[in-house]
């Protein structure tokens, strides 16, 4: 008969995974991340923590700005309204001649420069709003083509 702890292993793995996603999403370097783990649990590795310690770390990361999104497959996640707006503004900049490369890779590189996040799909709401406002200001500085 499995022990109750064994039944909690999938939940524990999910918490560890979420903590690592939050670390990446918030742009925490390893030194800051380890200091956070030590302050919340006394341990330097999320894998060595109890479930309650993992939950405490995750709660802290959420109050620090990590917004867990629903899991979608493939490009569905990139079709949220903010991602569509970012893409629309990016294409407008291309139409106005401000950027030469309108590709998704070029957009991802821009997003990474602005937020430190690798892809549109990993942006939280605050980061996406920051990118949108930056693109709007850029468009405002460029005259429309005739």
JOTA-V93893 format. One record per residue. N is the residue number from 1. RES is the residue in one small letter. PHI is phi in degrees with one decimal (NA if undefined). Layout:
N:RES:PHI, N:RES:PHI
//
This chain:
1:x:NA, 2:x:-68.1, 3:x:-77.9, 4:x:-58.9, 5:x:-60.5, 6:x:-62.2, 7:x:-68.1, 8:x:-89.4, 9:x:-57.6, 10:x:-61.1, 11:x:-65.2, 12:x:-63.5, 13:x:-61.1, 14:x:-64.7, 15:x:-62.7, 16:x:-60.4, 17:x:-62.0, 18:x:-62.6, 19:x:-62.4, 20:x:-68.7, 21:x:-64.2, 22:x:-62.5, 23:x:-57.5, 24:x:-67.4, 25:x:-60.3, 26:x:-85.5, 27:x:71.0, 28:x:-77.7, 29:x:-79.2, 30:x:-62.5, 31:x:-64.2, 32:x:-66.3, 33:x:-60.1, 34:x:-64.0, 35:x:-63.7, 36:x:-62.3, 37:x:-60.3, 38:x:-61.5, 39:x:-69.5, 40:x:-92.1, 41:x:-138.0, 42:x:81.3, 43:x:-118.1, 44:x:-101.1, 45:x:-130.5, 46:x:-64.7, 47:x:-69.9, 48:x:-92.4, 49:x:-93.1, 50:x:-79.3, 51:x:-62.2, 52:x:-64.2, 53:x:-67.6, 54:x:-61.7, 55:x:-63.8, 56:x:-64.2, 57:x:-63.4, 58:x:-63.3, 59:x:-59.7, 60:x:-63.5, 61:x:-63.7, 62:x:-66.7, 63:x:-70.4, 64:x:-88.2, 65:x:119.9, 66:x:-74.0, 67:x:-115.5, 68:x:-72.0, 69:x:-104.7, 70:x:-69.3, 71:x:-81.5, 72:x:-124.9, 73:x:-94.1, 74:x:54.8, 75:x:-81.2, 76:x:-55.9, 77:x:-64.3, 78:x:-81.1, 79:x:-100.5, 80:x:-66.3, 81:x:-56.4, 82:x:-68.1, 83:x:-64.9, 84:x:-64.5, 85:x:-65.2, 86:x:-58.6, 87:x:-63.4, 88:x:-61.9, 89:x:-64.7, 90:x:-61.2, 91:x:-68.1, 92:x:-64.0, 93:x:-60.8, 94:x:-64.9, 95:x:-61.2, 96:x:-83.8, 97:x:83.0, 98:x:-76.5, 99:x:-129.3, 100:x:-91.9, 101:x:-104.7, 102:x:-93.5, 103:x:-67.5, 104:x:-63.0, 105:x:-64.7, 106:x:-65.3, 107:x:-63.2, 108:x:-62.1, 109:x:-64.6, 110:x:-62.9, 111:x:-59.5, 112:x:-64.6, 113:x:-63.1, 114:x:-75.7, 115:x:-122.1, 116:x:83.7, 117:x:-99.0, 118:x:-67.2, 119:x:-148.1, 120:x:-56.2, 121:x:-65.5, 122:x:-102.7, 123:x:-72.2, 124:x:-85.6, 125:x:-59.9, 126:x:-64.2, 127:x:-64.9, 128:x:-62.9, 129:x:-62.9, 130:x:-62.7, 131:x:-63.8, 132:x:-59.5, 133:x:-64.6, 134:x:-63.9, 135:x:-65.3, 136:x:-61.8, 137:x:-62.7, 138:x:-62.4, 139:x:-61.9, 140:x:-61.2, 141:x:-83.7, 142:x:-111.8, 143:x:-69.3, 144:x:-68.7, 145:x:-77.0, 146:x:-101.9
//
